[in-house]
Amino acid sequence: MSSGGLLEIDPLELKFPFELKKQISCSLQLTNKSDDNVAFKVVKTTSPKKYCVRPNAGIVLPRSTCDVIVTMQSQREAPPDMQCKDKFLVQSVIIDQTATTTYITTEMFAKETGNVVDEVKLQVTYVSPPQPPSPVPEGSEEGSSPRPSVSENGNLNSSELLTATRAYAENIQQEKSSEVTFLLLFMEF
């Protein structure tokens, strides 16, 4: 978290759980702890076509926060060693209390015009996505019926249902066969 400057920015490192061919988002929070209106602009300094930032500019009112969503477009190949050198630059400047977002211009963030512009660099890192829990092999204890797996939406697909039904019917057949054998043996005594 950056404290100081015009805005407090959290986090300073944008962590994306990298997955191929999947669009991934990361949130950023800008906090204005001052009594002034602060205009901000998020500049995509290294890979502008790779990311989308919403909102990429705006005003943070005194003693309030603004959430920014940074979205990485889907990638077709993984970077070597999952290393990323992408960076963002968040620029901020104090503005007039009556200004609205329509008044935000590129010139406001130009230091050459004498404006006091605060700049904070954000690093992008890739992290491995969380791995789903490994499936636990179902035991084939005697007397237990096999349990079908359930898909993400809670429904069985037709082949899983058919397999489970057959296994259940075989299990019942075996139990009845055991009962009949037991009765026949019992009657012989």
C-alpha positions as CSV (number, residue, x, y, z in Angstrom):
1,M,0.0,0.0,0.0
2,S,1.3,3.4,-0.9
3,S,0.8,6.1,1.7
4,G,1.9,9.6,1.0
5,G,1.4,11.5,-2.2
6,L,-2.1,12.4,-3.1
7,L,-3.7,9.0,-3.1
8,E,-3.2,5.9,-1.1
9,I,-3.1,2.9,-3.5
10,D,-3.7,-0.7,-2.6
11,P,-2.2,-3.0,-3.8
12,L,1.1,-1.7,-5.3
13,E,1.5,-5.1,-7.0
14,L,-1.3,-6.3,-9.3
15,K,-1.4,-10.1,-9.0
16,F,-3.1,-12.0,-11.8
17,P,-3.8,-15.7,-11.4
18,F,-2.6,-16.5,-14.9
19,E,-4.6,-19.0,-17.0
20,L,-4.3,-19.4,-20.8
21,K,-7.1,-18.2,-23.0
22,K,-8.9,-16.6,-20.0
23,Q,-9.7,-13.0,-19.3
24,I,-8.6,-12.2,-15.7
25,S,-9.4,-9.1,-13.5
26,C,-7.7,-7.6,-10.6
27,S,-9.0,-4.7,-8.4
28,L,-7.2,-1.6,-7.2
29,Q,-8.4,0.8,-4.6
30,L,-7.5,4.5,-4.6
31,T,-8.1,6.3,-1.3
32,N,-8.1,10.1,-0.9
33,K,-7.4,11.0,2.7
34,S,-7.1,14.7,2.0
35,D,-9.7,17.5,2.0
36,D,-9.2,18.2,-1.8
37,N,-10.7,16.6,-4.9
38,V,-8.0,14.5,-6.6
39,A,-8.1,13.6,-10.3
40,F,-6.4,10.4,-11.3
41,K,-5.3,8.7,-14.5
42,V,-4.1,5.1,-14.8
43,V,-1.5,4.9,-17.6
44,K,-0.7,1.5,-19.2
45,T,3.0,2.1,-19.6
46,T,4.2,-1.2,-21.1
47,S,1.6,-3.3,-22.8
48,P,-1.4,-1.0,-23.5
49,K,-3.3,-3.5,-25.7
50,K,-3.0,-6.3,-23.2
51,Y,-5.0,-4.6,-20.5
52,C,-8.3,-2.7,-20.0
53,V,-8.7,-0.3,-17.0
54,R,-12.1,0.8,-15.8
55,P,-12.3,3.6,-15.0
56,N,-8.9,4.7,-16.4
57,A,-9.5,8.3,-15.1
58,G,-11.7,9.9,-12.6
59,I,-12.0,12.0,-9.5
60,V,-11.7,10.8,-5.9
61,L,-13.6,13.0,-3.6
62,P,-12.2,14.1,-0.2
63,R,-12.0,11.3,2.4
64,S,-13.4,8.7,-0.1
65,T,-12.3,5.8,-2.2
66,C,-12.5,4.7,-5.8
67,D,-12.3,1.1,-7.0
68,V,-10.5,0.5,-10.3
69,I,-10.7,-2.8,-12.2
70,V,-7.7,-3.9,-14.3
71,T,-8.5,-6.7,-16.8
72,M,-5.9,-8.7,-18.6
73,Q,-7.1,-9.9,-22.0
74,S,-6.9,-13.6,-22.6
75,Q,-3.4,-14.8,-23.5
76,R,-2.6,-17.5,-26.0
77,E,0.8,-18.4,-24.5
78,A,2.4,-18.4,-21.1
79,P,5.3,-16.1,-20.5
80,P,8.7,-17.8,-19.8
81,D,9.0,-18.7,-16.1
82,M,5.7,-16.9,-15.5
83,Q,7.6,-13.6,-15.3
84,C,5.9,-10.4,-16.2
85,K,7.6,-7.0,-16.7
86,D,4.4,-5.1,-17.2
87,K,3.9,-1.9,-15.2
88,F,1.2,0.7,-14.7
89,L,1.6,4.3,-13.7
90,V,-1.1,6.0,-11.6
91,Q,-0.9,9.8,-11.8
92,S,-2.9,12.1,-9.5
93,V,-3.3,15.8,-9.2
94,I,-5.4,18.1,-7.0
95,I,-8.2,19.8,-8.8
96,D,-10.8,22.4,-8.2
97,Q,-13.8,21.4,-6.0
98,T,-16.2,22.2,-8.8
99,A,-14.5,20.2,-11.5
100,T,-16.2,17.1,-12.9
101,T,-14.8,14.1,-14.8
102,T,-15.5,15.8,-18.1
103,Y,-12.9,18.4,-17.1
104,I,-10.1,15.8,-16.8
105,T,-7.6,16.3,-19.6
106,T,-4.1,15.0,-20.5
107,E,-2.7,18.5,-19.8
108,M,-3.8,18.3,-16.2
109,F,-1.2,15.6,-15.7
110,A,1.6,17.3,-17.6
111,K,4.4,18.4,-15.2
112,E,5.7,20.8,-17.8
113,T,2.7,23.1,-17.3
114,G,3.8,23.5,-13.6
115,N,1.2,21.1,-12.2
116,V,2.2,19.1,-9.1
117,V,1.6,15.5,-10.3
118,D,2.0,12.6,-8.0
119,E,3.1,9.3,-9.7
120,V,3.1,5.8,-8.4
121,K,4.3,2.8,-10.4
122,L,2.5,-0.5,-10.0
123,Q,4.1,-3.8,-10.9
124,V,2.2,-6.7,-12.5
125,T,3.0,-10.3,-11.4
126,Y,1.5,-13.6,-12.4
127,V,0.6,-16.2,-9.9
128,S,-0.4,-19.8,-10.5
129,P,-4.2,-20.2,-10.3
130,P,-5.5,-22.1,-7.3
131,Q,-5.5,-25.8,-8.0
132,P,-8.8,-27.6,-7.6
133,P,-8.7,-30.3,-4.8
134,S,-7.6,-33.6,-6.1
135,P,-10.4,-36.2,-6.4
136,V,-10.4,-38.7,-3.6
137,P,-10.6,-42.2,-5.0
138,E,-13.8,-43.8,-3.9
139,G,-13.3,-47.0,-2.0
140,S,-15.0,-50.2,-3.1
141,E,-15.8,-51.5,0.4
142,E,-18.1,-54.4,0.5
143,G,-21.7,-53.4,1.1
144,S,-21.2,-49.8,-0.1
145,S,-22.7,-48.6,-3.3
146,P,-20.6,-46.6,-5.7
147,R,-21.4,-42.9,-5.7
148,P,-21.6,-41.0,-9.0
149,S,-19.8,-37.8,-9.4
150,V,-21.7,-34.6,-9.7
151,S,-20.9,-31.9,-12.3
152,E,-20.3,-28.2,-11.4
153,N,-24.0,-27.4,-11.8
154,G,-25.1,-30.2,-9.5
155,N,-26.4,-32.5,-12.2
156,L,-25.2,-35.9,-13.4
157,N,-24.5,-36.3,-17.0
158,S,-26.3,-39.2,-18.7
159,S,-23.2,-41.6,-18.8
160,E,-22.5,-41.0,-15.2
161,L,-26.1,-41.6,-14.3
162,L,-26.2,-44.8,-16.4
163,T,-23.0,-46.1,-14.8
164,A,-24.2,-45.4,-11.3
165,T,-27.6,-47.0,-11.9
166,R,-25.9,-50.2,-13.3
167,A,-23.5,-50.4,-10.4
168,Y,-26.4,-50.0,-7.9
169,A,-28.5,-52.7,-9.7
170,E,-25.5,-55.1,-9.6
171,N,-24.9,-54.4,-6.0
172,I,-28.6,-55.2,-5.1
173,Q,-28.4,-58.3,-7.3
174,Q,-25.3,-59.5,-5.4
175,E,-27.0,-58.8,-2.0
176,K,-30.1,-60.8,-3.0
177,S,-28.0,-63.6,-4.4
178,S,-26.1,-63.7,-1.0
179,E,-29.5,-63.8,0.9
180,V,-30.8,-66.7,-1.3
181,T,-27.6,-68.7,-0.8
182,F,-27.8,-68.1,3.0
183,L,-31.4,-69.2,3.1
184,L,-30.7,-72.4,1.1
185,L,-27.8,-73.2,3.4
186,F,-29.9,-72.6,6.4
187,M,-32.7,-74.8,5.1
188,E,-30.3,-77.7,4.6
189,F,-29.6,-77.9,8.3
